[in-house]
Amino acid sequence: MPLADGTTGPSWNLIADIQQLWSYPFMVTAFRAGTIIAVASAVMGWFMVLRRQTFAGHTLAVVGFPGAAGAVLLGVSATDGYFTFCVAAAIVIAAIPRAGRASLGHESAVTGTVQTFLLACGFLFVALYHGFLNGINALLFGTFLGITDGQVLLLLIVTLAVLAVLALIGRPLLFASIDPTVAAARGIPVRALSTGFLILLGAATAEASQITGTLLVFALLVMPAATAQTLTARPATSLVLSVLIALAVTWLGLGVAYFSVYPIGFFVSTLAFAGYLAAHLVRGAGRLRTRHRLAGGPA
Amino acid sequence: MSTATSAARIVHTGLLDGPLSHPFFLNALIAGTAIAAASGLVGYFLVLRAQVFTGDALSHVAFTGALAALAAGVDLRVGLFGMTIVIAVLMGAVGRRGLADDVVIGSVFAWILGLGVFFLTVYTTSRSTANGAAGVNVLFGSIFGISAADARLATLIAAAVCALILLIARPLLFATLDPDIAAARGVPVRLLGFAFLALVGAATAEATQAVGALLLLGLLAAPAGTARRLTTRPYRALALSAAIAVADIWIGLSLSYALPTLPPSFAILAVATTGFLLTLAAPVLRRHVANRARPAVT
């Protein structure tokens, strides 16, 4: 997505660059939207990684594509399509009883088929809506152009609602995520919490899809949380860390994408993945040092 | 090609005035049949070995591989086959040590897709001859755009994949159902696993040309899942899976020909999904009817 003024590259003067970035109203809007999305997806992604529900997140993200494509076909805002489909899919997933591990291969055949069918539906909607070929890349891989103030307001309201509900159910949810059996024995409504969580996750996925595209949602949802949980085992610290990483990745991604012709999804996913790799290297080095010290060598 | 064409003529003489008089449809049908047979055979083992997510992951790799090749200016298939087969074998190498849980897979494949987007932009911005729809074609397939030469090559490769999978079918089945006993009997379980993954890579690359990187998982998983619902006997299910995949492609292509607004890859996936859902629903319905007839029996 080359921008209108392709001639101005970065001046490598950070302050001037940021001033230039924010002199455009659409970039200010993009930063506002990006910040809201980063906070929501980092917090929800943190619980998702903790609960090992990345696969549910992937399914919800995939569903966003036919949702958005269908919304465009009907002439309503893609944002509405994302939210409707993602939240509806979350309710459906929550309603399906968990099968045992014995039928794992079969279960995944069903899920894989349903996922690809939904993607195919998205493609059908795109094909029915002629002249939409450029839009399809934006839906799949994300864009930060053309976000309206109304959308930012909607994102803000949804994020505040998600975070408020999460603040209410956060403690029992954490308990239920870490030890569902004991939590159930203590009278915590584990199943209701799980349903509620999936609906919140659907909302967060729908938000993240708008900036990373439906295919790269993992970049904002999973990677910051996985990085933070690699670095520290303390819940509060890693939750804060996850938000900080998501914010850094989004802001940097927006900044770099502005000065380049490459899409934002590439930068956000690459930055997030670099952070994830670095965290694993740091942890690996830390372990090595500990082992070294335990072995009696020089610290 | 000429023998295949004449064979198709003999079989479908009545259709000669219809879809088969168009070379694009004939090419799609020939390539699609071979690709479907390969996908059905590989997909059966994929489902049996509970490696469906390997297929999911490889479909993302296929996208990036194809666009990397386009961006580098080489034949699309070089990147497609090279990348999927190499990554498939690599996944086998790290998988055994329990490294690759779903968070790792999710992170790696989100990034690989991100790279694919990068190559897509490199391709569309740097080459004056670039086809703007290349990314969409790789993601969602363009089987009606396949040329006669492409169809011939795809058929040859698919036939090779089918032959290889049939060649290792017996030991692979043994190694899948009971790896420990198979290993004790001297079956090279690990080597078979790698060979199978390489075949999955090749089948993924083939299927990308038919239904596209995002939709090929359906072509791998749906016929295999359907076949497993219909019979428990492995060889019968293997053959059935290939037959169902071929039927899905034929019906899908015909539907798409009859209703031009339906993209072929959507039609194929819709047929495959419908078939699978029917076999899933059939036992439930049958039990429902039986329960109504004899309410005391559960």
Contacts between the chains, C-beta under 8 A, distances in Angstrom:
chain1	res1	chain2	res2	distance
A	2	B	125	7.2
A	49	B	103	5.8
A	52	B	101	7.9
A	52	B	102	6.9
A	52	B	103	7.6
A	54	B	102	4.8
A	54	B	103	5.6
A	54	B	106	4.8
A	55	B	102	5.8
A	57	B	106	7.9
A	58	B	106	6.6
A	104	B	50	4.9
A	105	B	47	5.1
A	105	B	48	6.2
A	105	B	49	7.0
A	105	B	50	3.7
A	105	B	52	6.9
A	106	B	47	7.0
A	106	B	225	6.6
A	106	B	228	6.7
A	108	B	47	7.7
A	108	B	50	6.6
A	108	B	52	3.9
A	108	B	53	6.4
A	108	B	221	7.5
A	109	B	47	4.7
A	109	B	52	5.8
A	109	B	221	4.4
A	109	B	222	7.4
A	109	B	224	6.3
A	109	B	225	3.5
A	109	B	228	7.6
A	109	B	276	7.9
A	110	B	225	6.5
A	110	B	276	7.5
A	110	B	280	7.1
A	111	B	52	7.8
A	112	B	52	4.9
A	112	B	53	7.9
A	112	B	55	7.2
A	112	B	56	6.3
A	112	B	217	4.7
A	112	B	218	6.9
A	112	B	220	7.6
A	112	B	221	4.0
A	112	B	222	8.0
A	113	B	217	7.8
A	113	B	218	5.4
A	113	B	221	5.1
A	113	B	222	4.4
A	113	B	225	6.3
A	113	B	272	7.1
A	113	B	273	5.6
A	113	B	276	5.4
A	114	B	273	7.3
A	115	B	217	7.0
A	116	B	214	7.1
A	116	B	215	5.0
A	116	B	216	7.7
A	116	B	217	4.8
A	116	B	218	3.3
A	116	B	221	7.6
A	116	B	222	7.9
A	116	B	269	6.0
A	116	B	273	7.9
A	117	B	218	6.2
A	117	B	269	5.5
A	117	B	270	7.0
A	117	B	272	8.0
A	117	B	273	4.2
A	119	B	214	5.0
A	119	B	215	6.0
A	120	B	140	7.9
A	120	B	215	5.4
A	120	B	218	7.1
A	120	B	265	6.3
A	120	B	266	4.5
A	120	B	269	3.9
A	120	B	270	6.7
A	121	B	266	7.2
A	123	B	140	4.7
A	123	B	214	7.8
A	123	B	215	7.5
A	123	B	263	6.0
A	123	B	265	6.6
A	123	B	266	5.7
A	124	B	262	6.9
A	124	B	263	6.3
A	124	B	266	4.4
A	127	B	261	7.1
A	127	B	262	7.9
A	127	B	263	4.7
A	127	B	266	7.3
A	128	B	261	6.4
A	133	B	132	6.8
A	133	B	133	5.6
A	133	B	136	5.9
A	134	B	132	7.8
A	136	B	136	5.8
A	137	B	117	7.9
A	137	B	120	7.4
A	137	B	135	6.1
A	137	B	136	7.6
A	140	B	139	7.1
A	141	B	113	7.8
A	141	B	117	4.6
A	141	B	120	7.9
A	215	B	110	7.9
A	215	B	113	5.3
A	216	B	110	5.5
A	216	B	113	6.0
A	216	B	114	5.8
A	216	B	117	7.7
A	217	B	110	7.7
A	218	B	106	4.7
A	218	B	107	6.6
A	218	B	109	7.4
A	218	B	110	3.6
A	219	B	110	4.9
A	219	B	111	7.5
A	219	B	114	6.7
A	222	B	103	6.2
A	222	B	106	4.9
A	222	B	107	5.9
A	222	B	110	7.0
A	223	B	107	5.1
A	223	B	110	6.9
A	226	B	103	5.0
A	226	B	107	5.9
A	261	B	121	6.2
A	261	B	125	5.6
A	262	B	117	7.5
A	262	B	118	5.6
A	262	B	121	4.9
A	262	B	122	8.0
A	263	B	117	5.3
A	263	B	118	7.9
A	263	B	121	6.1
A	265	B	113	8.0
A	265	B	114	5.8
A	265	B	117	5.3
A	266	B	114	4.7
A	266	B	115	7.1
A	266	B	117	4.7
A	266	B	118	4.4
A	266	B	121	7.4
A	267	B	114	8.0
A	268	B	114	7.5
A	269	B	110	5.2
A	269	B	111	5.1
A	269	B	113	7.0
A	269	B	114	3.1
A	270	B	111	6.4
A	270	B	114	5.6
A	270	B	115	7.5
A	270	B	118	7.9
A	272	B	107	7.8
A	272	B	110	7.8
A	272	B	111	7.7
A	273	B	107	6.2
A	273	B	108	7.6
A	273	B	110	7.3
A	273	B	111	3.8
A	273	B	114	7.5
A	276	B	107	5.3
